[in-house]
Each structure stands twice: as C-alpha cells, then as structure tokens.
Amino acid sequence: MAYSVVSKKSGKTFFLHGRETPLSSGKVRRLFFFSTKVGEGALDNLPEGYEIIENARTGLPMLKKKA
C-alpha cells in the first residue's frame, strides 16, 4: 500500500511517489512528489531523514529533510 497523507486544508488524500532522474553530469538524483492517484513509483514508506510539511496557502504536502 502506498504511503498516504491527508491534507488538513483540503481534506484530499495524497500518495508519495519517487523516481530516479539522470543528470547531465552522469549522477542520478532521487525525486519525491505527491499525487492524488497511486501510480508507477509509489512508495510504501517515508524515506529516512525526511518529514512531511504542508504548504499553508495551497494545502499541498511536501517532503523536507530533517535538521
């Protein structure tokens, strides 16, 4: 089951996804994003070292590295 979070502002459920994107330097960057639908790349757990915050204006969830 995909990791989900419910927006406090809108009440919508968002699912966490991740994908690896190659950079022009040859390195690979890991991208995380939330979607309202479960799709390819859905993650079961929150990545270690990250926490979820919510944009106060839009209500969209975001990942933030823990300090």
ABEGO torsion letter per residue (X at the ends): XBBBBBBAAAGBBBBBBBBBBBBAAGBBBBBBBBBABBBBGBBABBBBGBBBBBBAAAGBBBBBBBX
